[in-house]
């Protein structure tokens, strides 16, 4: 009996070790990675750490070894002034000039829970960078773990970035229009409930695409109200923007069929990239980001809208006139004081 117990204990230990190994492997294959992963992999040959923040933030302190695309950050650099993804040739040049190759292990980070990291992550996946990952905890988690920052500006030698475009990572307006009645395509609207209902109008029209499902992107956070609380000074950090645990995320997106084509959308295809990244990390393989999103769909009168509402230009013009009159009065009073 004792001998059998010994074998049972050994067997249990072996199973346990195998489980740990499997967990480690699964984590290494995830698209969302944590601080330990970054620490262990950032300096490996073939790995590129991309700080997606604006250049001024990068210069003040970044994770040692990270590069930066400059300007107002990667999400801005890789899109045009209307927040539309740049042509592939331009993206190839920008990334290549920064020393990034499509085949590299690319880890993108920014500030905790922010879309400034998930936008470039999605674009990299669209361009065929199969080893792209996103460090959602970003600079906040790195500092919280008491790891050092660097002010050294790192530049990599220019490289050749050759895209292998994954058209199935991008949803165009034409794609959405053609699949409105396709039961195998799910439109996942990551905007707020008020935007979805048409009470908050941010285009020519308010409302939503008929048949779409509304799960605001903040719902993936531990505290969906974290951004509001931070803005109001009720909290002093971004900890509430950490992602829910595995069970929490599964419960949140339990209505989504992983066998179907999931199209994430929002106002400008920005917030929806966080939803895109979360679903990709959960194992959803058929996920697209609708880059045009509501700003284009809602402004085109030829495209159908549910719960449609319209921008009240008369009310806005009246308010502008009042502001103009008030400004003139203030200027007159300032003139009298002089």
VOPAGU-2260 file (C-alpha; in pm, 1 decimal, decimal comma):
REM VOPAGU-2260
SITE   aa  ch    i         X         Y         Z
SITE  UNK   A    0       0,0       0,0       0,0
SITE  UNK   A    1     278,7     236,5      90,4
SITE  UNK   A    2     453,2     161,3    -238,1
SITE  UNK   A    3     139,0     236,2    -428,4
SITE  UNK   A    4      99,6     561,0    -237,1
SITE  UNK   A    5     453,6     654,5    -331,2
SITE  UNK   A    6     382,3     597,2    -698,3
SITE  UNK   A    7      59,7     792,1    -660,8
SITE  UNK   A    8     246,9    1084,6    -509,3
SITE  UNK   A    9     510,9    1071,4    -782,1
SITE  UNK   A   10     240,4    1056,1   -1043,3
SITE  UNK   A   11      64,8    1351,7    -887,4
SITE  UNK   A   12     388,0    1550,7    -887,3
SITE  UNK   A   13     454,9    1465,9   -1251,1
SITE  UNK   A   14     103,8    1568,6   -1349,6
SITE  UNK   A   15     148,1    1888,6   -1154,8
SITE  UNK   A   16     476,8    1966,8   -1325,6
SITE  UNK   A   17     323,2    1894,8   -1663,5
SITE  UNK   A   18      34,0    2126,3   -1581,3
SITE  UNK   A   19     275,7    2405,0   -1487,8
SITE  UNK   A   20     460,4    2349,4   -1812,4
SITE  UNK   A   21     138,7    2361,3   -2010,3
SITE  UNK   A   22      32,3    2680,9   -1837,0
SITE  UNK   A   23     368,0    2837,6   -1915,6
SITE  UNK   A   24     340,5    2735,6   -2277,8
SITE  UNK   A   25     -13,6    2865,6   -2304,1
SITE  UNK   A   26      93,3    3197,8   -2155,4
SITE  UNK   A   27     384,8    3227,3   -2397,1
SITE  UNK   A   28     143,5    3177,5   -2684,5
SITE  UNK   A   29    -101,6    3444,5   -2567,5
SITE  UNK   A   30    -129,4    3776,6   -2747,7
SITE  UNK   A   31    -175,6    3964,8   -2419,8
SITE  UNK   A   32     130,4    3929,0   -2199,0
SITE  UNK   A   33     223,7    4034,3   -1846,3
SITE  UNK   A   34     522,0    4198,2   -1677,6
SITE  UNK   A   35     709,4    3871,3   -1619,5
SITE  UNK   A   36     684,0    3784,5   -1987,6
SITE  UNK   A   37     822,7    4125,6   -2090,3
SITE  UNK   A   38    1104,7    4102,4   -1837,1
SITE  UNK   A   39    1208,5    3756,3   -1959,4
SITE  UNK   A   40    1178,2    3822,2   -2331,6
SITE  UNK   A   41    1243,8    4187,9   -2411,0
SITE  UNK   A   42    1621,0    4148,9   -2452,7
SITE  UNK   A   43    1613,6    3825,4   -2652,6
SITE  UNK   A   44    1749,5    3825,7   -3005,2
SITE  UNK   A   45    1469,6    3884,0   -3254,5
SITE  UNK   A   46    1244,6    4059,4   -3002,2
SITE  UNK   A   47    1140,6    4421,6   -3048,8
SITE  UNK   A   48     980,7    4618,3   -2766,2
SITE  UNK   A   49     766,9    4901,4   -2903,8
SITE  UNK   A   50     668,7    5185,4   -2673,5
SITE  UNK   A   51     349,5    5308,8   -2840,6
SITE  UNK   A   52     321,0    5626,6   -2634,4
SITE  UNK   A   53     381,4    5978,6   -2762,0
SITE  UNK   A   54     744,2    6075,1   -2803,6
SITE  UNK   A   55     749,2    6313,9   -2505,3
SITE  UNK   A   56     629,9    6038,6   -2269,4
SITE  UNK   A   57     887,4    5797,5   -2409,6
SITE  UNK   A   58    1168,9    6046,9   -2353,6
SITE  UNK   A   59    1071,7    6097,8   -1990,4
SITE  UNK   A   60    1118,3    5729,2   -1914,9
SITE  UNK   A   61    1049,6    5397,3   -2082,1
SITE  UNK   A   62    1116,2    5027,7   -2042,9
SITE  UNK   A   63    1488,0    4974,9   -2117,8
SITE  UNK   A   64    1546,0    4864,3   -2475,1
SITE  UNK   A   65    1216,3    4995,6   -2611,0
SITE  UNK   A   66    1191,1    5191,5   -2935,1
SITE  UNK   A   67     934,8    5456,8   -3023,2
SITE  UNK   A   68     773,8    5571,2   -3350,2
SITE  UNK   A   69     779,1    5935,9   -3243,1
SITE  UNK   A   70     513,8    6202,7   -3280,4
SITE  UNK   A   71     193,3    6155,6   -3085,7
SITE  UNK   A   72     237,1    5781,2   -3058,7
SITE  UNK   A   73     209,7    5469,8   -3273,0
SITE  UNK   A   74    -170,4    5476,3   -3293,3
SITE  UNK   A   75    -148,8    5824,3   -3449,2
SITE  UNK   A   76     156,9    5761,1   -3667,0
SITE  UNK   A   77       7,3    5450,2   -3827,7
SITE  UNK   A   78    -326,5    5616,2   -3911,8
SITE  UNK   A   79    -430,1    5932,9   -4095,6
SITE  UNK   A   80    -586,3    6248,3   -3950,8
SITE  UNK   A   81    -929,8    6084,8   -3964,1
SITE  UNK   A   82    -803,3    5784,3   -3763,3
SITE  UNK   A   83    -813,4    5560,4   -4071,5
SITE  UNK   A   84    -541,3    5303,1   -4123,3
SITE  UNK   A   85    -269,1    5417,9   -4366,3
SITE  UNK   A   86    -205,5    5240,4   -4699,3
SITE  UNK   A   87       3,1    4925,3   -4662,9
SITE  UNK   A   88     303,7    5071,5   -4848,2
SITE  UNK   A   89     322,1    5364,7   -4603,6
SITE  UNK   A   90     290,6    5132,6   -4305,1
SITE  UNK   A   91     572,2    4915,4   -4439,6
SITE  UNK   A   92     799,1    5219,4   -4473,0
SITE  UNK   A   93     721,4    5359,2   -4127,6
SITE  UNK   A   94     777,4    5025,6   -3954,8
SITE  UNK   A   95    1080,5    4937,9   -4165,5
SITE  UNK   A   96    1243,7    5275,7   -4098,8
SITE  UNK   A   97    1195,3    5205,5   -3727,0
SITE  UNK   A   98    1385,0    4878,0   -3764,1
SITE  UNK   A   99    1083,1    4652,0   -3731,9
SITE  UNK   A  100    1049,5    4332,4   -3933,0
SITE  UNK   A  101     721,1    4146,6   -3973,0
SITE  UNK   A  102     885,9    3820,8   -3862,6
SITE  UNK   A  103    1009,1    3965,5   -3531,7
SITE  UNK   A  104     863,6    3899,0   -3186,9
SITE  UNK   A  105     701,8    4239,9   -3134,9
SITE  UNK   A  106     577,0    4344,7   -2791,0
SITE  UNK   A  107     368,8    4663,4   -2790,5
SITE  UNK   A  108     294,2    4859,6   -2474,2
SITE  UNK   A  109     165,4    5198,9   -2366,0
SITE  UNK   A  110     -18,8    5300,4   -2048,4
SITE  UNK   A  111    -239,4    5053,5   -1863,6
SITE  UNK   A  112    -557,8    4947,7   -2037,6
SITE  UNK   A  113    -520,2    5207,6   -2312,7
SITE  UNK   A  114    -604,9    5169,2   -2681,7
SITE  UNK   A  115    -281,8    5345,2   -2781,0
SITE  UNK   A  116    -126,2    4998,2   -2751,7
SITE  UNK   A  117    -408,4    4790,1   -2900,0
SITE  UNK   A  118    -438,6    5001,6   -3217,2
SITE  UNK   A  119     -80,1    4927,6   -3332,9
SITE  UNK   A  120    -117,2    4567,0   -3215,1
SITE  UNK   A  121    -421,1    4522,8   -3440,7
SITE  UNK   A  122    -243,9    4693,5   -3731,6
SITE  UNK   A  123      56,2    4462,8   -3690,3
SITE  UNK   A  124    -171,1    4158,8   -3698,6
SITE  UNK   A  125    -342,9    4298,4   -4007,2
SITE  UNK   A  126      -1,9    4328,9   -4171,6
SITE  UNK   A  127      73,1    3964,3   -4093,2
SITE  UNK   A  128     301,8    4002,8   -3791,0
SITE  UNK   A  129     215,8    3663,4   -3642,4
SITE  UNK   A  130     430,1    3707,3   -3331,0
SITE  UNK   A  131     288,8    4044,1   -3224,0
SITE  UNK   A  132     186,3    4075,6   -2860,1
SITE  UNK   A  133      46,1    4350,0   -2641,3
SITE  UNK   A  134     150,8    4428,7   -2284,8
SITE  UNK   A  135    -176,6    4566,8   -2148,9
SITE  UNK   A  136     -37,7    4660,1   -1807,4
SITE  UNK   A  137     215,7    4877,5   -1983,2
SITE  UNK   A  138     438,2    5130,8   -1817,1
SITE  UNK   A  139     209,7    5137,9   -1510,0
SITE  UNK   A  140     256,6    4770,1   -1426,9
SITE  UNK   A  141     626,9    4792,4   -1505,3
SITE  UNK   A  142     675,9    5076,8   -1256,0
SITE  UNK   A  143     449,1    4909,5    -999,1
SITE  UNK   A  144     676,2    4603,3   -1014,8
SITE  UNK   A  145     967,7    4838,4    -933,4
SITE  UNK   A  146    1155,9    4769,2   -1253,7
SITE  UNK   A  147    1386,8    5046,0   -1380,5
SITE  UNK   A  148    1308,8    5299,6   -1650,9
SITE  UNK   A  149    1546,6    5438,9   -1909,7
SITE  UNK   A  150    1573,9    5778,7   -2076,7
SITE  UNK   A  151    1813,0    5652,3   -2345,4
SITE  UNK   A  152    1670,7    5690,9   -2695,0
SITE  UNK   A  153    1707,2    5359,8   -2875,3
SITE  UNK   A  154    1725,1    5347,4   -3254,2
SITE  UNK   A  155    1737,1    5025,5   -3455,5
SITE  UNK   A  156    1898,1    4996,4   -3799,5
SITE  UNK   A  157    1643,4    5035,0   -4077,6
SITE  UNK   A  158    1489,4    4704,5   -4181,1
SITE  UNK   A  159    1266,8    4565,9   -4454,2
SITE  UNK   A  160     908,9    4525,4   -4337,4
SITE  UNK   A  161     723,5    4318,5   -4594,7
SITE  UNK   A  162     355,0    4291,8   -4515,8
SITE  UNK   A  163     162,1    3970,5   -4557,4
SITE  UNK   A  164    -179,8    4130,8   -4532,1
SITE  UNK   A  165    -446,9    3945,6   -4336,9
SITE  UNK   A  166    -761,6    4084,2   -4497,1
SITE  UNK   A  167    -961,8    3884,3   -4242,8
SITE  UNK   A  168    -837,7    4113,9   -3965,1
SITE  UNK   A  169   -1000,1    4422,3   -4117,7
SITE  UNK   A  170   -1369,2    4486,9   -4179,5
SITE  UNK   A  171   -1444,1    4750,9   -4441,6
SITE  UNK   A  172   -1773,7    4936,9   -4472,4
SITE  UNK   A  173   -1844,2    4733,9   -4785,0
SITE  UNK   A  174   -1783,8    4409,6   -4593,1
SITE  UNK   A  175   -2023,1    4512,7   -4315,1
SITE  UNK   A  176   -2286,9    4623,9   -4564,8
SITE  UNK   A  177   -2269,2    4294,8   -4754,2
SITE  UNK   A  178   -2297,7    4088,2   -4434,8
SITE  UNK   A  179   -2578,3    4265,9   -4251,8
SITE  UNK   A  180   -2802,4    3961,5   -4281,2
SITE  UNK   A  181   -2529,0    3700,5   -4259,8
SITE  UNK   A  182   -2595,3    3488,0   -3950,4
SITE  UNK   A  183   -2230,2    3382,3   -3942,9
SITE  UNK   A  184   -2113,5    3741,9   -3892,5
SITE  UNK   A  185   -2160,6    3913,8   -3554,8
SITE  UNK   A  186   -2127,2    4291,5   -3521,6
SITE  UNK   A  187   -1992,3    4373,7   -3175,7
SITE  UNK   A  188   -2037,6    4741,6   -3088,8
SITE  UNK   A  189   -1788,6    4851,4   -2822,3
SITE  UNK   A  190   -1933,1    5202,2   -2775,2
SITE  UNK   A  191   -2119,7    5322,1   -2469,1
SITE  UNK   A  192   -2483,6    5227,5   -2414,1
SITE  UNK   A  193   -2589,8    5589,0   -2481,3
SITE  UNK   A  194   -2404,5    5596,9   -2812,2
SITE  UNK   A  195   -2561,6    5264,7   -2905,6
SITE  UNK   A  196   -2913,3    5380,9   -2815,7
SITE  UNK   A  197   -2878,7    5705,4   -3011,3
SITE  UNK   A  198   -2889,5    5933,4   -2705,3
SITE  UNK   A  199   -2525,5    6031,4   -2752,8
SITE  UNK   A  200   -2479,7    6140,3   -3116,0
SITE  UNK   A  201   -2123,4    6154,7   -3246,4
SITE  UNK   A  202   -2185,8    6150,5   -3620,3
SITE  UNK   A  203   -2454,1    6293,9   -3848,9
SITE  UNK   A  204   -2683,4    6028,8   -3701,5
SITE  UNK   A  205   -2697,8    5844,8   -3373,2
SITE  UNK   A  206   -2804,5    5486,2   -3317,8
SITE  UNK   A  207   -2646,6    5157,6   -3419,1
SITE  UNK   A  208   -2618,6    4907,1   -3699,7
SITE  UNK   A  209   -2924,0    4682,7   -3691,7
SITE  UNK   A  210   -2855,9    4343,1   -3540,5
SITE  UNK   A  211   -2534,7    4447,0   -3364,8
SITE  UNK   A  212   -2454,9    4349,6   -3006,6
SITE  UNK   A  213   -2350,5    4616,4   -2757,2
SITE  UNK   A  214   -2072,4    4535,4   -2509,2
SITE  UNK   A  215   -1885,6    4858,1   -2418,1
SITE  UNK   A  216   -1511,5    4799,2   -2426,2
SITE  UNK   A  217   -1470,7    4921,1   -2066,3
SITE  UNK   A  218   -1672,4    4623,1   -1950,0
SITE  UNK   A  219   -1357,8    4415,6   -2000,0
SITE  UNK   A  220   -1191,1    4614,8   -1720,5
SITE  UNK   A  221   -1199,6    4514,3   -1354,4
SITE  UNK   A  222   -1376,4    4847,4   -1295,5
SITE  UNK   A  223   -1569,5    4969,5   -1603,0
SITE  UNK   A  224   -1591,5    5316,4   -1443,5
SITE  UNK   A  225   -1216,1    5343,4   -1384,8
SITE  UNK   A  226   -1157,5    5613,2   -1648,7
SITE  UNK   A  227   -1440,0    5829,4   -1515,5
SITE  UNK   A  228   -1312,7    5792,5   -1160,0
SITE  UNK   A  229    -960,4    5884,3   -1267,7
SITE  UNK   A  230   -1086,3    6191,8   -1452,5
SITE  UNK   A  231   -1290,1    6298,4   -1149,7
SITE  UNK   A  232    -994,6    6249,1    -915,0
SITE  UNK   A  233   -1168,6    5969,9    -724,8
SITE  UNK   A  234    -873,8    5736,5    -787,2
SITE  UNK   A  235    -507,8    5815,2    -844,9
SITE  UNK   A  236    -402,0    5523,2   -1063,5
SITE  UNK   A  237    -516,9    5312,4   -1358,0
SITE  UNK   A  238    -544,9    4985,7   -1166,2
SITE  UNK   A  239    -915,9    4963,7   -1237,5
SITE  UNK   A  240    -829,6    4938,2   -1607,1
SITE  UNK   A  241    -669,7    4599,3   -1560,1
SITE  UNK   A  242    -854,8    4328,2   -1750,0
SITE  UNK   A  243   -1100,1    4100,0   -1574,8
SITE  UNK   A  244    -980,4    3749,3   -1498,7
SITE  UNK   A  245   -1046,2    3459,8   -1735,7
SITE  UNK   A  246   -1385,1    3377,5   -1582,5
SITE  UNK   A  247   -1495,0    3740,5   -1588,1
SITE  UNK   A  248   -1410,3    3776,5   -1956,3
SITE  UNK   A  249   -1576,8    3447,9   -2045,9
SITE  UNK   A  250   -1893,7    3561,9   -1869,2
SITE  UNK   A  251   -1879,1    3899,1   -2046,4
SITE  UNK   A  252   -1848,5    3753,2   -2395,0
SITE  UNK   A  253   -2035,8    3427,2   -2337,2
SITE  UNK   A  254   -2292,8    3515,5   -2602,5
SITE  UNK   A  255   -2033,7    3525,6   -2879,5
SITE  UNK   A  256   -1988,9    3214,6   -3091,5
SITE  UNK   A  257   -1615,4    3164,7   -3164,1
SITE  UNK   A  258   -1707,4    2984,4   -3485,3
SITE  UNK   A  259   -1859,1    3301,8   -3627,2
SITE  UNK   A  260   -1685,2    3604,6   -3775,8
SITE  UNK   A  261   -1674,4    3872,2   -3503,0
SITE  UNK   A  262   -1654,9    4233,0   -3623,5
SITE  UNK   A  263   -1558,2    4476,7   -3346,3
SITE  UNK   A  264   -1658,8    4839,7   -3400,0
SITE  UNK   A  265   -1693,9    5166,5   -3211,7
SITE  UNK   A  266   -1681,3    5534,9   -3311,3
SITE  UNK   A  267   -1353,0    5538,4   -3504,8
SITE  UNK   A  268   -1234,8    5179,3   -3479,3
SITE  UNK   A  269   -1013,5    5271,4   -3184,0
SITE  UNK   A  270   -1185,3    5152,0   -2866,4
SITE  UNK   A  271   -1284,1    4838,8   -3056,2
SITE  UNK   A  272    -916,8    4739,7   -3090,2
SITE  UNK   A  273    -910,4    4666,4   -2717,2
SITE  UNK   A  274   -1210,6    4437,3   -2762,8
SITE  UNK   A  275   -1030,6    4286,2   -3063,4
SITE  UNK   A  276    -717,1    4213,1   -2857,3
SITE  UNK   A  277    -914,4    4061,0   -2568,4
SITE  UNK   A  278   -1106,7    3829,0   -2799,9
SITE  UNK   A  279    -787,3    3726,6   -2978,7
SITE  UNK   A  280    -629,6    3643,5   -2643,1
SITE  UNK   A  281    -935,3    3439,3   -2546,7
SITE  UNK   A  282    -880,3    3219,8   -2849,7
SITE  UNK   A  283   -1120,5    3376,5   -3097,5
SITE  UNK   A  284    -951,6    3336,1   -3435,4
SITE  UNK   A  285   -1213,1    3498,4   -3661,0
SITE  UNK   A  286   -1200,2    3857,1   -3536,4
SITE  UNK   A  287   -1195,1    4175,2   -3743,7
SITE  UNK   A  288   -1176,0    4541,9   -3651,3
SITE  UNK   A  289   -1409,9    4777,5   -3840,0
SITE  UNK   A  290   -1176,8    5070,8   -3898,0
SITE  UNK   A  291   -1437,1    5310,6   -4045,1
SITE  UNK   A  292   -1683,3    5231,0   -3766,8
SITE  UNK   A  293   -1967,0    5464,2   -3666,4
SITE  UNK   A  294   -1806,8    5791,6   -3778,3
SITE  UNK   A  295   -1841,4    5666,4   -4136,2
SITE  UNK   A  296   -2148,1    5443,6   -4109,9
SITE  UNK   A  297   -2352,0    5692,7   -3908,3
SITE  UNK   A  298   -2268,4    5979,9   -4143,2
SITE  UNK   A  299   -2375,6    5802,3   -4462,1
SITE  UNK   A  300   -2752,6    5843,4   -4515,7
SITE  UNK   A  301   -2752,9    5551,6   -4760,2
SITE  UNK   A  302   -2659,5    5304,9   -4484,4
SITE  UNK   A  303   -2932,8    5164,3   -4255,3
SITE  UNK   A  304   -2942,0    5261,0   -3888,7
SITE  UNK   A  305   -3147,2    5126,4   -3597,7
SITE  UNK   A  306   -3269,5    5363,8   -3323,1
SITE  UNK   A  307   -3177,1    5648,9   -3553,1
SITE  UNK   A  308   -3148,1    5999,8   -3408,8
SITE  UNK   A  309   -3017,4    6317,2   -3566,6
SITE  UNK   A  310   -2783,3    6588,5   -3456,5
SITE  UNK   A  311   -2978,6    6899,4   -3354,3
SITE  UNK   A  312   -2796,1    7164,3   -3556,8
SITE  UNK   A  313   -3056,8    7431,9   -3473,6
SITE  UNK   A  314   -2994,7    7387,8   -3101,2
SITE  UNK   A  315   -2617,4    7387,1   -3148,9
SITE  UNK   A  316   -2624,1    7700,0   -3365,5
SITE  UNK   A  317   -2835,3    7878,4   -3105,3
SITE  UNK   A  318   -2586,4    7780,1   -2834,2
SITE  UNK   A  319   -2297,2    7903,3   -3048,7
SITE  UNK   A  320   -2467,3    8241,0   -3096,1
SITE  UNK   A  321   -2509,9    8273,2   -2719,2
SITE  UNK   A  322   -2144,1    8187,9   -2666,2
SITE  UNK   A  323   -2045,7    8445,5   -2928,4
SITE  UNK   A  324   -2252,0    8714,4   -2757,7
SITE  UNK   A  325   -2104,0    8621,4   -2418,5
SITE  UNK   A  326   -1751,4    8638,6   -2560,9
SITE  UNK   A  327   -1819,4    8988,7   -2695,0
SITE  UNK   A  328   -1947,4    9102,9   -2354,8
SITE  UNK   A  329   -1636,9    8965,5   -2182,5
SITE  UNK   A  330   -1410,2    9139,6   -2433,3
SITE  UNK   A  331   -1599,2    9465,8   -2378,5
SITE  UNK   A  332   -1560,7    9437,8   -2001,1
SITE  UNK   A  333   -1190,2    9363,8   -2035,4
SITE  UNK   A  334   -1158,1    9669,5   -2259,5
SITE  UNK   A  335   -1317,6    9892,4   -1992,6
SITE  UNK   A  336   -1077,4    9761,5   -1727,9
SITE  UNK   A  337    -780,8    9870,8   -1941,8
